[in-house]
Amino acid sequence: MNSLHLLLLLVAISALGQYVGYRRSISLAGPLGGVRQLASLPVYYGAWMSLSILIPGLIVFCLWLALQDSVLVESLYPQLPAELLTTADQAMIDLTMSTVIAASQGSSASHLDPQLQALAEQLATMRTSSQTLLAQVLVLQSLVLMALSFARVKVTFVARATVERIWLALLFICAGVAVVTTLGILLSVLFEAIRFFDMVPISEFLFGTEWSPQIALRADQQGSSGRFGVLPLMTGTLLVSVIALAVAVPVGLMSAIYLSEYAEKKWRDRLKPALEILAGIPTVVYGVFAALTVAPLVRDLGTSLGLSVSSESALAAGLVMGIMIIPFVSSLSDDIIHAVPQSMRDGSLALGATESETIKKVVIPAALPGIVGGVLLAASRAIGETMIVVMAAGLSANLTLNPLDSVTTVTVQIVTLLVGDQEFDSPKTLAAFALGLMLFIVTLALNFYALYIVRKYREQYE
């Protein structure tokens, strides 16, 4: 029985508990004059029994699967060949055990030593036995919990309050997981960035104008300067993002105003989904479109005007990225504008304002906090985009504000630095974490500024 079957079994037993609790509460209320005599509605008694079975079962299920392989593999280490345990280092022993684990999961084992192949078969058998034992534990535990929760289903039992407390605890745990995950990501990036700054001065990183992370292995090696100035990357990131926002914000905002204020319902119901299709197109498709269509078009147009345009330019990447993030601005702005109370529009029109004046003077200012949120979401999306920049803007770290030149961004360089097998003890690899920390600080500053704008105008128009 695999993990999916175990999970479905647990869900089925909890659903049975839901039904039993529901029917039990109704049967108790019948002789007393109906469900109005219960302390809670019957559905809460069913939910109480279901949650009493499901939550402990999921805890056991997750812990068992998390610890199963480590416990089983640890028990097999003493059974490895004696010559391996006595002569090989720990890295070779771990590599051999990894091969055994892969063979036990179905990988080809024809090249394995017969003793190791026997260990792989033993591990597969032990894993199957463990899954069977887990199924038995889950069934037994669920039946015991069903009996205990069934005994608590009484007329005076306030099941609703108990169920709501359980859900409140689950919501708190989910919020805590999000916070802890964010903190873990920040700390992991921060610690590696500190290691990088121990090797490269922070002043060189922040104010350096050259980015060339290749480290020379020999004194006479060429083309490996080891320069880690972040200014070219930040300039390229901001240049591409500004171009993208210059395309997305006006088009998205005007589209939202038309859909919310001018379009008839039938056209709104057709045009809004069509516009939001842009958000579902994979970024690699946008990248292909930018590389094969927009970049040559920009180059040819610039050449016809007597301008020197790179075959890969920030302008081409920014234009396509702007098209990609239009739905983020349009959809959010449309929802916010549509949510502005009709009474504000009616009051403006009653005072003699035209419809366009009402939109400019009343609707847009009232919806401004939500619009700023949509724009900032689009900006974050633009700053974090990688594929379009790789295919349309290139990998050259040029310190320039000319949109016709080839540039690169922070995210592109992070991907480039971490491609392939890397040793996390050189400035070249650790530079990726320093770039990630820099990007985190920039986006955090944008978020703080957005909160300032939202609070300022929310107080003004509430």
HELIX and SHEET records of a PDB file:
HELIX    1   1 SER A    3  ALA A   29  1                                  27    
HELIX    2   2 GLY A   30  LEU A   32  5                                   3    
HELIX    3   3 VAL A   35  GLN A   37  5                                   3    
HELIX    4   4 PRO A   42  LEU A   76  1                                  35    
HELIX    5   5 TYR A   77  GLN A   79  5                                   3    
HELIX    6   6 ALA A   82  THR A   87  1                                   6    
HELIX    7   7 GLN A   90  SER A  104  1                                  15    
HELIX    8   8 PRO A  114  ARG A  152  1                                  39    
HELIX    9   9 ALA A  159  MET A  199  1                                  41    
HELIX   10  10 ILE A  202  PHE A  207  1                                   6    
HELIX   11  11 LEU A  231  ILE A  257  1                                  27    
HELIX   12  12 TYR A  258  TYR A  262  3                                   5    
HELIX   13  13 LYS A  265  GLY A  280  1                                  16    
HELIX   14  14 THR A  283  PHE A  289  1                                   7    
HELIX   15  15 ALA A  290  VAL A  294  3                                   5    
HELIX   16  16 ALA A  295  SER A  304  1                                  10    
HELIX   17  17 ALA A  314  HIS A  338  1                                  25    
HELIX   18  18 GLN A  342  ALA A  350  1                                   9    
HELIX   19  19 GLU A  355  THR A  358  1                                   4    
HELIX   20  20 ILE A  359  VAL A  363  3                                   5    
HELIX   21  21 ILE A  364  ILE A  383  1                                  20    
HELIX   22  22 MET A  387  ALA A  392  1                                   6    
HELIX   23  23 VAL A  410  LEU A  417  1                                   8    
HELIX   24  24 PRO A  427  TYR A  461  1                                  35    
SHEET    1   A 2 TRP A 211  ILE A 215  0                                        
SHEET    2   A 2 SER A 225  PHE A 228 -1                                        
END                                                                             
